[in-house]
Amino acid sequence: MKIVERELEDFFYTKKEDGRTVFPPTDEEYDYVYRQFHLKPYGIIDLLYIDCNYHDDVRIHIVELKKDRLDSSALIQIAKYKQGIKHHINLLFPNTERQPNIEITGSLVGTEQSGEDMCFLMDSIPWLTCYLYKISLEKGIEFKAVAKPGDGLNWYMPGESIKPLTKLKNRLVKDYARSRHEFREWQKNYDSNKSNVVDFKK
């Protein structure tokens, strides 16, 4: 079963619980959600979630919906939106000391990812999570996270070998051991010199 992008946007926009806006893939709650948010000249954001909490900073979540596959152009699009928001925030708060702490994250939502290697590109963007959705008459709409921070260890190329990295491993171990030894020697000398300082205030 397929739906048009507008219907998917309607579903996201109207998802609310106890007066709070809910982001469907995670059921995370936000204060507000805006649809078709015009961010000139960067473009129009499908959905923009905002949550303001004095103790937890301000959270802004950008959502780009695709009725079909997620490709590199979708990644470029949402990255452009994020940079545009950051730029506008700097314009609104020229005094950085009075600028609230703002965390900007994003999500791409589509039916499939484009190409086998797309996972590597998606995983290299730590603020971005990508979801695939499917619709059935039995279960309704379901979401599956296909790339989120920390998933990089799960992506690999078939037939890979760590043998070419053995020299690099040996160099890292050797350099780390030397650096650790030098720090311990410095710490020992520092503590020794500190104990020899006369406190004239006594």
WOGITA-V168530 format. One record per residue. N is the residue number from 1. RES is the residue in one small letter. SS is DSSP state (H for helix, E for strand, C for the rest). OMEGA is omega as a letter, one per 20 degrees, with the letter a starting at -180 (none if undefined). D_LAST is the distance of its C-alpha to the last C-alpha in whole Angstrom. Layout:
N|RES|SS|OMEGA|D_LAST / N|RES|SS|OMEGA|D_LAST
This chain:
1|m|C|a|83 / 2|k|C|r|82 / 3|i|C|r|80 / 4|v|C|a|80 / 5|e|H|a|76 / 6|r|H|r|77 / 7|e|H|r|77 / 8|l|H|r|74 / 9|e|H|r|72 / 10|d|H|a|74 / 11|f|H|r|73 / 12|f|H|a|69 / 13|y|H|a|69 / 14|t|C|a|71 / 15|k|C|a|69 / 16|k|E|r|67 / 17|e|E|r|65 / 18|d|C|r|64 / 19|g|C|r|64 / 20|r|E|r|62 / 21|t|E|a|63 / 22|v|E|r|63 / 23|f|E|a|63 / 24|p|C|a|66 / 25|p|C|a|65 / 26|t|C|a|61 / 27|d|C|r|62 / 28|e|E|a|59 / 29|e|E|r|59 / 30|y|E|r|58 / 31|d|C|a|58 / 32|y|E|r|61 / 33|v|E|r|63 / 34|y|E|r|65 / 35|r|E|a|68 / 36|q|E|a|70 / 37|f|E|a|66 / 38|h|E|r|67 / 39|l|E|a|64 / 40|k|C|i|66 / 41|p|C|a|66 / 42|y|C|r|65 / 43|g|E|a|68 / 44|i|E|a|68 / 45|i|E|a|66 / 46|d|E|a|68 / 47|l|E|a|66 / 48|l|E|a|62 / 49|y|E|a|60 / 50|i|E|r|57 / 51|d|E|a|55 / 52|c|E|r|52 / 53|n|E|a|49 / 54|y|C|a|46 / 55|h|C|a|44 / 56|d|C|a|46 / 57|d|E|r|46 / 58|v|E|r|50 / 59|r|E|r|52 / 60|i|E|a|55 / 61|h|E|a|58 / 62|i|E|r|61 / 63|v|E|r|64 / 64|e|E|a|67 / 65|l|E|r|70 / 66|k|C|a|72 / 67|k|C|a|76 / 68|d|C|a|76 / 69|r|E|r|74 / 70|l|E|a|70 / 71|d|C|a|70 / 72|s|H|r|68 / 73|s|H|r|69 / 74|a|H|r|68 / 75|l|H|r|65 / 76|i|H|a|65 / 77|q|H|a|66 / 78|i|H|r|63 / 79|a|H|r|60 / 80|k|H|r|62 / 81|y|H|a|61 / 82|k|H|r|58 / 83|q|H|r|57 / 84|g|H|r|59 / 85|i|H|r|57 / 86|k|H|a|54 / 87|h|H|r|55 / 88|h|H|r|56 / 89|i|H|r|53 / 90|n|H|r|51 / 91|l|H|a|54 / 92|l|H|a|53 / 93|f|C|a|50 / 94|p|C|r|49 / 95|n|C|a|45 / 96|t|H|r|44 / 97|e|H|r|41 / 98|r|H|a|43 / 99|q|C|r|45 / 100|p|C|r|46 / 101|n|C|a|45 / 102|i|E|r|48 / 103|e|E|r|50 / 104|i|E|r|53 / 105|t|E|a|55 / 106|g|E|r|59 / 107|s|E|r|62 / 108|l|E|a|65 / 109|v|E|r|68 / 110|g|E|a|71 / 111|t|C|a|74 / 112|e|E|r|73 / 113|q|E|a|71 / 114|s|C|r|73 / 115|g|C|a|73 / 116|e|C|a|71 / 117|d|C|a|68 / 118|m|H|a|67 / 119|c|H|a|65 / 120|f|H|r|63 / 121|l|H|a|62 / 122|m|H|a|62 / 123|d|H|a|59 / 124|s|C|r|57 / 125|i|C|a|56 / 126|p|C|a|54 / 127|w|C|a|54 / 128|l|E|r|58 / 129|t|E|a|60 / 130|c|E|a|64 / 131|y|E|r|66 / 132|l|E|r|70 / 133|y|E|r|72 / 134|k|E|a|75 / 135|i|E|r|78 / 136|s|E|r|80 / 137|l|C|a|83 / 138|e|C|a|81 / 139|k|C|a|77 / 140|g|E|a|77 / 141|i|E|r|74 / 142|e|E|a|72 / 143|f|E|r|69 / 144|k|E|r|67 / 145|a|E|a|64 / 146|v|E|r|65 / 147|a|E|r|62 / 148|k|C|a|58 / 149|p|C|r|55 / 150|g|C|a|54 / 151|d|H|a|58 / 152|g|H|a|58 / 153|l|H|a|57 / 154|n|H|a|61 / 155|w|C|r|63 / 156|y|C|r|64 / 157|m|C|r|67 / 158|p|C|r|70 / 159|g|C|a|70 / 160|e|C|a|66 / 161|s|C|r|65 / 162|i|C|a|61 / 163|k|H|a|62 / 164|p|H|a|62 / 165|l|H|a|58 / 166|t|H|r|57 / 167|k|H|r|56 / 168|l|H|r|54 / 169|k|H|a|52 / 170|n|H|r|52 / 171|r|H|r|50 / 172|l|H|r|48 / 173|v|H|a|47 / 174|k|H|a|46 / 175|d|H|r|44 / 176|y|H|r|42 / 177|a|H|r|41 / 178|r|H|a|40 / 179|s|H|r|38 / 180|r|H|r|36 / 181|h|H|r|36 / 182|e|H|r|34 / 183|f|H|r|32 / 184|r|H|r|31 / 185|e|H|r|30 / 186|w|H|a|28 / 187|q|H|r|26 / 188|k|H|r|25 / 189|n|H|a|24 / 190|y|H|r|22 / 191|d|H|r|20 / 192|s|H|r|20 / 193|n|H|a|19 / 194|k|H|a|16 / 195|s|H|a|15 / 196|n|C|a|15 / 197|v|C|a|12 / 198|v|C|r|9 / 199|d|C|a|6 / 200|f|C|a|5 / 201|k|C|a|4 / 202|k|C|none|0
